[in-house]
């Protein structure tokens, strides 16, 4: 866990606004911020720390401390830092966490949702969507073996390790694990939910359907896939996992929308897509349906609805326009 940030600035003292921004992040997340004047003040091999430095000549030396390093660029480009930024105000907690987790090969948590009483007798239990790890391999294979739906498959463990080590770091998305967790932080793997951006040669038999998918991919849409273990279905877990994933796609990945391809013989998945107001845009002769969700159009719909309520001074406004489907708790 990230607990300390070393701030090592030699060229220019950070502005008051920069420091206020950084202190705010640290205070909100209980991170210690320590300004240093010489590298020897850094605890070497500290697994709970991160360095921010603006001196290009010190980068090689600081890398020897084996701590994630953010370079504050004052006009000189360098290589070797884990992240480069030109202002402290461009950093936020999620960015700091990402740099820290990537350096130490720790899985990022995409999001969490508390579970209602209807889903579990344990009121402290929550659903977590996070990146997969090597330890999840057996559980991932087991749940994939329960379905014939189109999912990424791992013929060998090496394929799986290559996937989790490269995909998340390069794309910031992939297939995530769905877990139930108690207050004692124990996790129970129950399924998969995440994104991909690959073509589907197996659907080329329907040229119009295939062209629609390719057009979505070319416009930066991501494919949403989800799978909950059979013994954990019908508890609302899939809906909560999707809500986390959609929020991540909109707020962090900033993609214009997502799509999902569902077998017509899978009524549960079809119903789940419709519960999020996904639009059924096309069917194929191969017994699949294509559903899309456009974040930009959803934003426009909400803005127009709010404006309409204000303009007409409606005494009983439809309050559902004030939040998005994927923001619901």
TORTIRO-941950 format. One record per residue (C-alpha): residue in one letter; x, y, z. Coordinates in Angstrom, 3 decimals, padded with zeros to 6 digits. Layout:
<atoms>
+---+----------+----------+----------+
| r |        u |        v |        w |
+---+----------+----------+----------+
| a |        X |        Y |        Z |
...
+---+----------+----------+----------+
</atoms>
This chain:
<atoms>
+---+----------+----------+----------+
| r |        u |        v |        w |
+---+----------+----------+----------+
| x |  000.000 |  000.000 |  000.000 |
| x |  001.243 |  003.472 | -000.863 |
| x |  001.955 |  005.259 |  002.427 |
| x |  004.711 |  007.772 |  001.653 |
| x |  005.659 |  010.182 | -001.141 |
| x |  009.128 |  011.680 | -001.288 |
| x |  009.167 |  015.091 | -003.001 |
| x |  012.658 |  015.922 | -004.266 |
| x |  012.706 |  019.224 | -006.184 |
| x |  016.067 |  020.825 | -007.008 |
| x |  015.319 |  023.051 | -010.005 |
| x |  012.141 |  024.947 | -009.105 |
| x |  010.177 |  025.023 | -005.876 |
| x |  006.590 |  023.825 | -006.460 |
| x |  003.963 |  026.553 | -006.507 |
| x |  001.578 |  027.024 | -003.634 |
| x | -001.223 |  025.619 | -005.794 |
| x |  000.873 |  022.551 | -006.633 |
| x |  001.624 |  021.848 | -002.995 |
| x | -001.964 |  022.428 | -001.921 |
| x | -003.098 |  019.917 | -004.555 |
| x | -000.565 |  017.292 | -003.478 |
| x | -001.252 |  017.801 |  000.235 |
| x | -004.970 |  017.389 | -000.430 |
| x | -004.426 |  014.007 | -002.083 |
| x | -002.138 |  012.841 |  000.717 |
| x | -004.473 |  014.003 |  003.486 |
| x | -007.519 |  012.406 |  001.875 |
| x | -005.782 |  009.033 |  001.536 |
| x | -003.560 |  009.032 |  004.633 |
| x | -000.289 |  009.279 |  002.698 |
| x |  002.760 |  010.901 |  004.265 |
| x |  004.336 |  013.639 |  002.110 |
| x |  008.029 |  014.179 |  002.850 |
| x |  010.066 |  016.919 |  001.143 |
| x |  013.740 |  015.952 |  000.956 |
| x |  016.934 |  017.805 |  000.013 |
| x |  019.259 |  014.835 | -000.614 |
| x |  018.568 |  011.275 | -001.850 |
| x |  020.068 |  009.665 |  001.252 |
| x |  016.907 |  010.695 |  003.140 |
| x |  015.045 |  008.033 |  001.124 |
| x |  014.587 |  004.609 |  002.704 |
| x |  015.973 |  002.188 |  000.108 |
| x |  013.787 | -000.709 | -001.085 |
| x |  010.811 |  000.777 |  000.726 |
| x |  007.779 | -001.054 | -000.629 |
| x |  005.304 |  001.584 |  000.550 |
| x |  006.875 |  004.662 | -001.077 |
| x |  007.043 |  006.682 | -004.277 |
| x |  009.438 |  009.460 | -005.407 |
| x |  008.622 |  012.658 | -007.309 |
| x |  011.738 |  014.413 | -008.655 |
| x |  012.439 |  017.285 | -011.085 |
| x |  016.226 |  016.849 | -011.499 |
| x |  017.214 |  014.907 | -014.656 |
| x |  020.745 |  014.349 | -013.353 |
| x |  019.410 |  012.487 | -010.314 |
| x |  017.143 |  009.999 | -012.101 |
| x |  019.751 |  007.250 | -012.517 |
| x |  020.734 |  007.512 | -008.876 |
| x |  017.133 |  007.477 | -007.658 |
| x |  016.346 |  004.350 | -009.723 |
| x |  018.858 |  002.498 | -007.548 |
| x |  016.506 |  002.871 | -004.599 |
| x |  014.056 |  000.469 | -006.309 |
| x |  011.064 |  002.716 | -005.662 |
| x |  008.569 |  003.961 | -008.296 |
| x |  009.661 |  007.300 | -009.720 |
| x |  007.641 |  010.171 | -011.204 |
| x |  009.646 |  012.752 | -013.137 |
| x |  008.441 |  016.352 | -012.858 |
| x |  009.551 |  017.700 | -016.238 |
| x |  010.930 |  021.241 | -016.122 |
| x |  011.879 |  021.258 | -019.803 |
| x |  014.368 |  018.404 | -020.152 |
| x |  013.116 |  015.068 | -021.468 |
| x |  014.595 |  011.956 | -019.887 |
| x |  014.177 |  008.191 | -019.947 |
| x |  013.895 |  005.873 | -016.980 |
| x |  011.044 |  007.318 | -014.942 |
| x |  007.849 |  005.350 | -014.428 |
| x |  005.755 |  008.414 | -015.265 |
| x |  006.465 |  011.910 | -016.558 |
| x |  004.355 |  014.996 | -015.839 |
| x |  004.876 |  018.739 | -016.265 |
| x |  002.865 |  019.765 | -013.198 |
| x |  001.924 |  018.251 | -009.849 |
| x | -001.669 |  019.312 | -010.444 |
| x | -001.901 |  016.796 | -013.283 |
| x | -001.477 |  014.006 | -010.733 |
| x | -004.406 |  012.474 | -008.897 |
| x | -004.739 |  009.585 | -006.468 |
| x | -005.647 |  007.062 | -009.174 |
| x | -002.529 |  008.000 | -011.173 |
| x | -000.279 |  007.661 | -008.139 |
| x | -001.827 |  004.306 | -007.327 |
| x | -001.360 |  003.100 | -010.887 |
| x |  002.337 |  004.016 | -010.928 |
| x |  002.840 |  002.338 | -007.552 |
| x |  000.934 | -000.844 | -008.430 |
| x |  002.538 | -001.245 | -011.852 |
| x |  006.042 | -000.912 | -010.365 |
| x |  005.455 | -003.578 | -007.708 |
| x |  003.263 | -005.780 | -009.982 |
| x |  000.240 | -005.425 | -007.730 |
| x | -003.320 | -005.752 | -009.059 |
| x | -005.315 | -002.550 | -009.377 |
| x | -008.784 | -002.454 | -007.864 |
| x | -011.179 | -001.141 | -010.527 |
| x | -014.004 | -000.497 | -008.102 |
| x | -016.085 | -001.723 | -005.175 |
| x | -019.800 | -001.924 | -004.357 |
| x | -021.465 | -002.756 | -001.083 |
| x | -023.935 | -005.599 | -001.274 |
| x | -027.532 | -005.163 | -000.168 |
| x | -029.288 | -007.350 |  002.377 |
| x | -031.078 | -009.170 | -000.420 |
| x | -027.754 | -010.462 | -001.801 |
| x | -026.079 | -011.516 |  001.445 |
| x | -026.752 | -011.890 |  005.138 |
| x | -023.394 | -010.239 |  005.825 |
| x | -024.051 | -006.500 |  005.647 |
| x | -020.303 | -005.786 |  005.526 |
| x | -019.700 | -007.833 |  002.400 |
| x | -018.807 | -006.029 | -000.807 |
| x | -018.210 | -006.874 | -004.435 |
| x | -014.790 | -006.013 | -005.873 |
| x | -013.685 | -005.768 | -009.480 |
| x | -009.895 | -005.968 | -009.788 |
| x | -007.084 | -007.030 | -012.074 |
| x | -006.250 | -010.727 | -012.082 |
| x | -003.098 | -012.213 | -010.562 |
| x | -001.146 | -015.446 | -010.969 |
| x | -002.935 | -016.865 | -007.914 |
| x | -006.305 | -016.489 | -009.683 |
| x | -005.355 | -018.774 | -012.586 |
| x | -007.110 | -021.975 | -011.436 |
| x | -010.316 | -020.116 | -010.546 |
| x | -010.334 | -018.282 | -013.885 |
| x | -009.968 | -021.537 | -015.840 |
| x | -012.693 | -023.188 | -013.758 |
| x | -015.259 | -020.467 | -014.428 |
| x | -014.337 | -020.284 | -018.136 |
| x | -015.019 | -024.022 | -018.398 |
| x | -018.627 | -023.411 | -017.361 |
| x | -019.511 | -021.572 | -020.564 |
| x | -019.340 | -021.936 | -024.331 |
| x | -019.665 | -018.179 | -024.789 |
| x | -016.896 | -016.283 | -026.603 |
| x | -014.251 | -015.526 | -023.998 |
| x | -010.500 | -015.275 | -024.093 |
| x | -009.057 | -018.735 | -023.402 |
| x | -005.715 | -019.679 | -021.901 |
| x | -004.339 | -022.958 | -023.231 |
| x | -001.293 | -022.721 | -020.974 |
| x | -000.537 | -020.918 | -017.735 |
| x |  002.211 | -019.028 | -019.552 |
| x | -000.445 | -017.587 | -021.865 |
| x | -002.400 | -016.394 | -018.845 |
| x |  000.665 | -014.842 | -017.186 |
| x |  001.593 | -013.095 | -020.418 |
| x | -001.941 | -011.720 | -020.636 |
| x | -002.098 | -010.257 | -017.120 |
| x |  001.484 | -008.932 | -017.216 |
| x |  001.125 | -007.152 | -020.545 |
| x | -002.517 | -006.309 | -021.183 |
| x | -003.255 | -004.259 | -018.059 |
| x | -000.018 | -002.271 | -018.218 |
| x | -000.351 | -001.469 | -021.920 |
| x | -004.097 | -000.875 | -022.277 |
| x | -005.240 | -000.103 | -018.708 |
| x | -008.063 | -002.577 | -019.277 |
| x | -008.663 | -006.259 | -019.882 |
| x | -010.635 | -009.074 | -018.305 |
| x | -011.013 | -008.371 | -014.567 |
| x | -011.877 | -010.695 | -011.703 |
| x | -015.119 | -010.361 | -009.743 |
| x | -014.720 | -011.068 | -006.029 |
| x | -016.782 | -011.062 | -002.861 |
| x | -014.930 | -009.665 |  000.135 |
| x | -015.590 | -009.389 |  003.869 |
| x | -014.188 | -006.911 |  006.351 |
| x | -011.294 | -009.297 |  007.087 |
| x | -010.221 | -008.723 |  003.465 |
| x | -010.597 | -012.351 |  002.408 |
| x | -011.677 | -012.662 | -001.220 |
| x | -013.876 | -015.203 | -002.954 |
| x | -013.579 | -015.346 | -006.749 |
| x | -017.010 | -015.528 | -008.395 |
| x | -016.552 | -014.486 | -012.019 |
| x | -015.127 | -012.261 | -014.728 |
| x | -016.034 | -008.883 | -016.175 |
| x | -014.022 | -006.581 | -018.390 |
| x | -013.142 | -005.223 | -021.792 |
| x | -011.382 | -006.136 | -025.023 |
| x | -010.903 | -004.595 | -028.447 |
| x | -010.531 | -007.544 | -030.783 |
| x | -012.233 | -008.565 | -033.994 |
| x | -014.307 | -011.751 | -034.258 |
| x | -013.460 | -013.859 | -037.328 |
| x | -015.965 | -016.474 | -036.171 |
| x | -018.748 | -013.962 | -036.904 |
| x | -017.568 | -013.109 | -040.424 |
| x | -020.337 | -015.308 | -041.803 |
| x | -022.652 | -012.325 | -041.344 |
| x | -020.899 | -009.488 | -043.178 |
| x | -023.198 | -006.728 | -041.912 |
| x | -022.812 | -007.858 | -038.309 |
| x | -019.035 | -008.097 | -038.650 |
| x | -018.880 | -004.651 | -040.287 |
| x | -020.874 | -003.150 | -037.408 |
| x | -018.413 | -004.571 | -034.851 |
| x | -015.401 | -003.331 | -036.833 |
| x | -016.939 |  000.141 | -037.092 |
| x | -017.406 |  000.270 | -033.313 |
| x | -013.808 | -000.826 | -032.698 |
| x | -012.487 |  001.741 | -035.176 |
| x | -014.324 |  004.423 | -033.179 |
| x | -012.669 |  003.335 | -029.904 |
| x | -015.612 |  001.403 | -028.490 |
| x | -014.670 | -001.517 | -026.237 |
| x | -016.366 | -004.871 | -026.026 |
| x | -017.836 | -005.647 | -022.603 |
| x | -017.815 | -009.281 | -021.472 |
| x | -019.082 | -010.737 | -018.215 |
| x | -019.470 | -014.176 | -016.664 |
| x | -020.568 | -015.112 | -013.146 |
| x | -020.030 | -018.651 | -011.824 |
| x | -023.276 | -020.670 | -012.100 |
| x | -023.609 | -021.187 | -008.333 |
| x | -023.335 | -017.424 | -007.756 |
| x | -025.843 | -016.274 | -010.360 |
| x | -029.217 | -014.636 | -009.638 |
| x | -027.821 | -012.583 | -006.754 |
| x | -027.286 | -009.321 | -008.609 |
| x | -023.513 | -009.763 | -008.707 |
| x | -023.326 | -009.433 | -012.486 |
| x | -025.234 | -006.160 | -012.419 |
| x | -022.939 | -004.656 | -009.784 |
| x | -019.813 | -005.815 | -011.628 |
| x | -021.048 | -004.272 | -014.876 |
| x | -021.903 | -000.984 | -013.150 |
| x | -018.303 | -000.767 | -011.874 |
| x | -016.910 | -001.648 | -015.299 |
| x | -019.060 |  000.915 | -017.115 |
| x | -018.090 |  003.648 | -014.706 |
| x | -014.403 |  002.772 | -015.212 |
| x | -014.791 |  002.843 | -018.994 |
| x | -016.445 |  006.253 | -018.907 |
| x | -014.523 |  007.985 | -016.130 |
| x | -011.030 |  006.490 | -016.460 |
| x | -010.656 |  005.082 | -019.974 |
| x | -012.748 |  007.913 | -021.503 |
| x | -014.052 |  005.747 | -024.320 |
| x | -017.167 |  006.904 | -026.188 |
| x | -019.080 |  003.718 | -025.446 |
| x | -019.115 | -000.048 | -025.150 |
| x | -020.786 | -002.947 | -026.904 |
| x | -021.523 | -006.525 | -026.008 |
| x | -022.304 | -009.569 | -028.167 |
| x | -024.756 | -012.029 | -026.653 |
| x | -026.142 | -015.357 | -027.783 |
| x | -029.881 | -015.226 | -028.375 |
| x | -030.107 | -018.429 | -026.323 |
| x | -028.791 | -016.607 | -023.230 |
| x | -031.853 | -014.771 | -021.867 |
| x | -030.169 | -013.873 | -018.559 |
| x | -027.384 | -011.940 | -020.303 |
| x | -029.851 | -010.322 | -022.690 |
| x | -031.967 | -009.167 | -019.748 |
| x | -028.882 | -007.831 | -017.959 |
| x | -027.848 | -005.763 | -020.991 |
| x | -031.335 | -004.320 | -021.251 |
| x | -031.302 | -003.462 | -017.524 |
| x | -028.501 | -000.995 | -018.297 |
| x | -030.490 |  000.523 | -021.154 |
| x | -028.099 | -000.921 | -023.711 |
| x | -029.485 | -000.576 | -027.199 |
| x | -030.052 | -003.698 | -029.289 |
| x | -028.605 | -002.433 | -032.541 |
| x | -028.286 | -005.534 | -034.687 |
| x | -029.001 | -009.256 | -034.826 |
| x | -027.104 | -011.852 | -036.805 |
| x | -028.119 | -014.989 | -038.642 |
| x | -025.570 | -016.754 | -036.395 |
| x | -027.918 | -016.309 | -033.407 |
| x | -026.087 | -013.416 | -031.744 |
| x | -027.320 | -009.943 | -030.813 |
| x | -025.241 | -006.775 | -030.672 |
| x | -025.950 | -004.324 | -027.839 |
| x | -024.337 | -000.884 | -027.548 |
| x | -024.097 |  001.745 | -024.834 |
| x | -023.031 |  005.225 | -025.888 |
| x | -021.653 |  007.342 | -023.026 |
| x | -021.689 |  010.552 | -025.072 |
| x | -025.325 |  010.165 | -026.059 |
| x | -026.192 |  009.261 | -022.476 |
| x | -024.464 |  012.433 | -021.271 |
| x | -026.394 |  014.447 | -023.852 |
| x | -029.681 |  012.815 | -022.835 |
| x | -029.088 |  013.657 | -019.192 |
| x | -028.078 |  017.259 | -019.940 |
| x | -031.119 |  017.796 | -022.160 |
| x | -033.462 |  016.274 | -019.594 |
| x | -032.075 |  018.448 | -016.798 |
| x | -032.330 |  021.563 | -018.989 |
| x | -035.901 |  020.669 | -019.851 |
| x | -036.831 |  020.322 | -016.174 |
| x | -035.274 |  023.695 | -015.363 |
| x | -036.812 |  025.457 | -018.376 |
| x | -040.327 |  024.267 | -017.652 |
| x | -040.087 |  024.562 | -013.864 |
| x | -041.574 |  021.114 | -013.539 |
| x | -043.087 |  020.626 | -010.084 |
| x | -042.435 |  016.883 | -010.216 |
| x | -039.161 |  016.383 | -012.108 |
| x | -037.913 |  012.972 | -013.115 |
| x | -034.955 |  012.719 | -010.729 |
| x | -033.502 |  009.788 | -012.666 |
| x | -031.977 |  012.305 | -015.069 |
| x | -029.534 |  013.444 | -012.413 |
| x | -027.394 |  010.336 | -012.461 |
| x | -026.316 |  007.754 | -014.999 |
| x | -027.206 |  004.097 | -015.009 |
| x | -023.586 |  003.108 | -014.418 |
| x | -023.350 |  005.463 | -011.412 |
| x | -026.049 |  003.692 | -009.437 |
| x | -024.829 |  002.116 | -006.219 |
+---+----------+----------+----------+
</atoms>
